[in-house]
Amino acid sequence: MLTFIPGTTVVHSAHGPATVIGHETRQVKGVAIEYVKLSVLTNALSVSVPIDRAS
């Protein structure tokens, strides 16, 4: 599993360059799933990606 450190710049496959702003855990169908929160650099978009799907 990758490590996402707040302040690091990453590339989202659909939205391009983004800055890691943190992590959060959400309950989905009773299962806790950890997400990495991104702030897309080209606009005011915020994106959350399940960490186990990030590469």
N, C-alpha and C positions, 0 to 999 in steps of 0.2 A: 504494500500500500504506500502511496506517495504521501509526503508530508507537505502541508500547505501552511506557510508562515505568513501572518498578516503583514501587509506592505509589499509582498512579493508580487511581481508582474508575471502573469501566466497568459496563455492564449486559449480562448474558448473557441471550439470548432465552428460555431455559427456566428458569434458576436465579435470575434477578434480579441485584441489585447484587453486585459482586465487586471485589476488589482485585488488580491485576496484581502477581504476586510474582516474575516472571522469564520467561526464555525458555529453550528447550531444543531441540536438534536430535535427531530420531529417524530411524533407517533403516527405511523401509517398502518392502518388496519391492525392496530394493537402491537406493532413492532417498532422499536426505536431505530431510526435511521439517522446517521450523521451526515450533515451537509456542509459543504464549504460555500461561503457567501462571497460573491464577486461583485465588484463595481466595474462596469464596462467603461473603458477610457474614452470611446468616441461619442458617447451620449450619457444621459442620466439614468441608464438602465442598471438595475440590480438583479443578479441572477444567482440562484442557489442550485448547486449540483450535488447529487449524492456522491459521497467520497468513494464508495465502492465502484462507481461508474466513471470516475475521473482517471485519465491516463496522460 
